[in-house]
Amino acid sequence: DLEDAGNLNVSDLWGFFSEPVELATARYNSDAVAMVRLYRDSAQRFKSLWQLRINGELVNQGEIESLSQKSWADQLVTAIAVSLADIYAVRVSSELQDTLQLDVANVQTFKDYVDVSRVLQSLAPVRTAAPVKVTPGRVRFAIELNGYKEQLIEYLALHDKISPSIATDPVTEEGNLLYYRWQP
């Protein structure tokens, strides 16, 4: 639109200069930005270079060439979808199922407990989330995973009401205990 055209020089996009593009797209409040340089060569083929950035970091890039605009668009959408799936898709397999404990601080009320439980149960990598220890202001959940621990951490990063915190209890199971803080 006109606002975007005024905020971004074509040369910045063409050159894949990420800072001006990230600034120009800030009003959309999205985690991911795809930049695409598309042109037609002398044989009328559609050619492009593309980049996918998540939270400012380059996660994938590639080239696409096609004889039709529709085929080119299909290839681009597929490439971006595969890139996102590699990061966010939960791969369900009996080998991947694991359990860990998630310690959540600042759970002050029953409503906080219910809200935290709902958030955890709604996450794709979580099969079950059950409280195993309740102390004043803190609840520890046993989490049975559908996927990887790293996927759970990525999903939790998408919520603005729960954030990583520093451990206040001694870690008894190295690597299987995560500390988070609820922000009602």
N, C-alpha and C positions, 0 to 999 in steps of 0.2 A: 504494500500500500504506500501512500505518499509519505507517511511518517517513517516507514522503513527506508524508503528511497532517500529521504533526507538524512537519515542517521548512518547510512552505510555507503561507502564508495564502491562502485563495481570493481575497481582494481583491488580493493581489500578482499572481496569475496573471490575474485578470479585468482588472486595470489595465495589463497587459503591462509590469510592472516587471521588467526583465531581471536585475538583480543578485540578488534573492532566488531567482528561478527558476534562474539559473546555479548558485548555491550549493546549492540543493536537488537539482539533477541532477548534481552533481559526482561522486557515487559511481558513476554509470554510465560515466564516462570516455569520453564521446562528444564529437565535434567540433561536432555540430549539435544544435540544440534547436528544436522546433516548439512554439509556444504558440497555443492555439486558444480562442476565446470563442464558445461555441455556445449558442443559445437558440431557443425557438419563439415566433413572434409570434402575434398574435390570430387570424390566419388558419391557424394550425397549420403554417406553413412553417418549415423549419429554416434559420436564418440564423447566419452566423458571420463573425468577423474572425479572421485568422490572421497569424502572423509566423514567419519562419524565420531563425534566427541561427546563424552558424557562427563558432566561436571568439569568441563574445561580440559579433560585429558583425551588424547587421541586413542580410540579403542580399535578402529579398523579403517582401512582405506583400500581403494581399488580402482580398476579401470573397467569400463564397459563399452562395447562396440556393438552396434546393431544396424540392420538395414531399415527398420521401421521404428517410429517413435513409440508405438505401443510396446513392442518387444523390449526396447531400451528401458522404458518405465517399469515394465514387469521385472526385468533383471535388477534394476536399482532397488526396487521395493523388496525383492527377495534377498538381495545382499544385505540390506540394512536389517531386515527381519531376522536373518540368520545370525548376524552380529549381536543383536539384542538377545536372541534366544540363547546364545552361548553364554551370556552373562546372567540372565534372569530366569531362564527356564529351569524348572525343577525336573531332574531326571529321576524317575522312580525306579528303584531296583532293590531287591532284597539285600544286595551287597552294600547299598548305601545307607540303609536304615541304621540310625545311630541314636544314642541318647546323650543329652548333656543337661546341665543345670544352668538356669538363667536366674540370677539374683537381681531383683528389682527394688531399688531404694525409693523412698518418698511415696510409699503407698500408705496414705494416712487414714483413708476412710474406706468403708465397704464399697462405695461407688467407685473409688480409685481401683480397688481390687477387681471389681466387675469389668471396668473399662480396660485394664491391663489384660485380663483374661480374654476378653473379646478380641483385642488387638492381636494377641498371640495366636488364638484359634483361627483368625482370619488369614494368616500368612500361609502361602502355598507350601513353603518348606516344612511347616509344622503339621505333624500327624495328630499329636495330642500335646496338651500343656496342662499339667496337674500340679497344684501346690504341694510341696513336700515339707516346707518349713515356713512358719509365719512368726515374725517377731515384730515388736513395735516399729512401724514405719518401713517394714521390709517384708517382701515375700519371695521365697525361692521356689521356682517352678522346675519340675522335671519335664524336659522337652523331648518327645520322640520325633525324630526327623524323617521326612520323606526323601530328603536329599542331603546336601552337604552343609556343614556348619557355616562355611563361607557364604552360602546362599542365604541362610537365615540372617547373618550379619548384614548383607546387602539389603534384604527386605526391611529389616529394622531401621536401616539408615533412611528409608523413604518416609518414615513416620516422624512428625514433628513433636510428638508428645513423649517419645521415649528416646533416650540417648545414652551412649556408652558412659560409664563412670569408672572411677578408680576403686579397686578392691579395698574393702574395709575389713573383710574377714580373711583369715589365712586360706590360701587355695589348697584344697585337699586333693583334688583330682586335676592335676596339671593338664591344661588344654581343654578340659570339658566343663569349665565353669566360666560363665560370662557375667559381667557386672554391668547393669544398666540403671538408669534413673528415670522415674516417671515424672512428667511435667504436666500436671492437670491444667 
